[in-house]
Amino acid sequence: MKSFLYMGEEIKYEVKRSKRKTIGIKISKASGIVVMIPYNCSEKMAAKVVEEKKTWIFKHWKSLKEVKDKELKRQYKEGEEITYLGNNYPIKIKEHDKDLINVSLEQNNFNIFTNNIKSTYLKDKIIRNAVLEWYEYQAYSIFKDITDKYSAIMGVTYGDIKLKIMKSIWGSCSYRNNLSYNLRLAIAPKEVIEYVILHELCHILEKNHSSRFWSLVERYMPDYKLKKRWLKENGYKLNFDYIYQ
């Protein structure tokens, strides 16, 4: 782990080698500050780039630190809220005598039906898994319907659809046109989900982020920049493990 000083604070960063041709800097809640360098690049050159960009790095690192300072560990207990498709639902804990822990969304409440599991750790883990399974079950049909809607409008054919939790991307389109969507998007408003799905469908026609690609996105969603900005500003809140005040 490397570090540099700025404004009296020590900022730590990690250097990783990759197949990329240029030096890049990634700053995320999950990985911190990572400097990506080509295999033929020296760490001395990486340190020089960090020195040149330390003001920019500090600004984004500070913003990330402020976010982390506001986060609370989600416990899936009464008093918390579950967010689904941009709407908040209060959690209601209900006891039942069945073996399984079940969850359901009814009458604007997110009900968690628990049993008498004595281990708090085990119970919390089972509740979290049950909630994630509920998200995946509910979201799949919605994501597929939106994918079918836009693929028909665009006249493109896709392969498989998969939902999974991803740290750094919202979706992907493989060279075989299989689509993967981040399950965390189920927390977001529906119009934001539509943007991500359209974005990935456009990659069926343009496997890049060129001006032609963005023109294609804009053709089918003229206000896509609003959704893109929403994700940039609020994406960190789409989280199954933390609550942000």
N, C-alpha and C positions, 0 to 999 in steps of 0.2 A: 504493500500500500504506500503510495506517494502522498505528498502534501505540499501546500504552499500557504504563505501568510498573506492575508488581505484584511485591511481595516482592523488589525489586531486579532483576527480570528484565524485559526488553523483549519484549512479546508483540505480534507482528505479525498484522494481519488485513486482509481484503479486503472492500470494500463492493461489492455487486452489486444492480442494480435488477431487479425482476421484477413479474409481474402480481399477486402476492400482496397482500392487503389490510393485513397487519400485518408488523411487523419480526420476523424470525426469525434465529437463529444456528445455523449448521451447523459442526461440527468433525469432520474426517475426515483419515485418513492421506493420501489422494490430493490433497485440495484445501486442507488446513490449516483456518484459521478464516475462515469466510465469513459476513458479515452481509448478509442478504437484506432489501432495503427496497422498499416500493412506489415507483412512478414519481413520485408526488406528495410523497414524503417527503424531507426535507433530510438531508444527511450530518451536520449538527449534531445532529439528533434521533437518528441512528444512534449517534453518539459518546456521547450521553447514556445510551442503552440499554446500550451496552457498559460504561460506567462503573458503572451500576447492577448489572450482572451479571458484573463482572470476577472476583469470587471463584469463581463457577460456571465461568466460561470458563477461568480458570487451573487449576482442579482437573482439568477434562477435557483441557486442553492438556498438562498435566503427565503424565497417564496416557498420552496419545498419544505424547509424547516418550519415555517409558520403553519403550513398545512398539517405536518406531523404533530405539532404542538397542540392542535385542536382535535386530534382524533381520539376517540374512545373505543375501547374494545367492545364489540357487539356481543351481547350475551343471550339474545333471543328470549328475553323475559318480558313480563307484563310491564308496561310503561314505555317500552320501546315501540318503534314503528317499522313496518315492512313497507318498502317502496316497490311498486310494481307498475310498469308502463307509465312512470312519472307521477303516480298517485300514492299517497301515504295511507297506510291502514294500521290502526293500533293493534298491538298483539294482545290477545286474550288467552290466558293459560287455563286449560280445563283438564280435570282429571277423568280418566276412565280406566276400566279394569282389563283392557285388551293388552296383548303382548307387545304390539307395535305402537310406535309413536306416530301419530297422524297429524297432518296439517290441512287446513282448508280456508278458503276466502269466502266468507258468508256475511251478508248484511253489513258490509263495510268494515268488518273486523277480520283480522288474520288470526284464526283459531289454531292453537297448538294443543293437541290432546296428548297428555303424558300419562305414564303409569308409575308404579312405585319402584323404579330403578334406584337402588341405594347409592351407587357411585355417582357423585356429582359430575366428575370428569367424563364418565361414560355416557351419562344422560345428556350432557351438553353436546358431546360429539354426535350422538344419535339424532338429536334435535336439529343440529346444523345440517347433517346429511339429508334428513327428511325435508328440510326447507329447500335445499339445493335441488333435490329430486323433483319437488313441486315446481320450482322455477323452470327446470328443464322440460317437464311434461307440459306445462302451460305455454311456454315460449315456443316450443317446436312448431306447433300448428300455426301460430301467428307469424313466425319467421318464414315458414314455408308458403303461407298464403301471400305474404308480401313479395317473396321471391317469384312466385308464379305470376303474380300481377304484373310486375315490372319486366319479367322475362318475356311475357306475352306481348307487352307494349313494344319492347325493343326487338322482338323477333329473334331471341337467342335461346340456346338450349344449354342447360347446366347438367352437371353430374349428380354427385351426392351432396347432401347438406349435413353438416355436423355442428353441434353446439358444444363448446368447451370453455373452461375458464382460462383466459390468457392474460398475461401481465402487461404486455406492451403494445399489442395490436388489437384492433376491433374486428378485423375480419381478414380473410385471405381467399384468393382464387388460384387454384393450382393450374398447371399447364394442361391438365385434363379437364379443367373447368369444374372441379369439385370445390364446393364452397364451405368455408368454416367461419362461424360467427362466434364472437365472444359472448358467453352466457351472461356476463355482467350487463350487457345491453338491455336485458329484460327489466332492469331497474329504470332505464331511461324512458323519456316520452316516446310515443310511437313514431312521431315524425323524425326523430333522430335515428331510430332503428331503420326506418325507410331509407334514410340517406346512406347509411353504412351498407345496406343490402344493394341499393342501386350502384354504389361505388364499386362493390365487388363484381356485380354483373357487367359493369362497363369494362372490367378487366378481361372479360371474355373476348371483347373486341380489341382492346388495347392493353397489352401486358406491360404497362409502364405508367409513369405519372407525367407524361408529356403534355404539351398544350392541347394536343388532339384529344387526349384522355379527359382533361378537365372541361373541354368544350362539349364532349359527349355527356358528361355528368350534368352540365348546365342545361343542355338541350332537354333532358327529361326532368330536371329539377332546378328551375331557374334560381331558387333561393337557397341552393345547397350550402352556400357560404355561411348562412346563419346557423345551420345544423352543425357544420364543421367547427364553427367558433364555439358553439355550445359544448361540444365534446372536449375541445381544448381547455375550456374554462371549468368544466364540471366533471370531466371524466374520472377524476380521482374519487369522486363521491359514489361512483358505481362500484360499490365494494360490499362483499358479503361478510367481511370480518370486522369492519370498523364503521363507526358513526362519526360524522363531522358536524361540529356545532357551528 
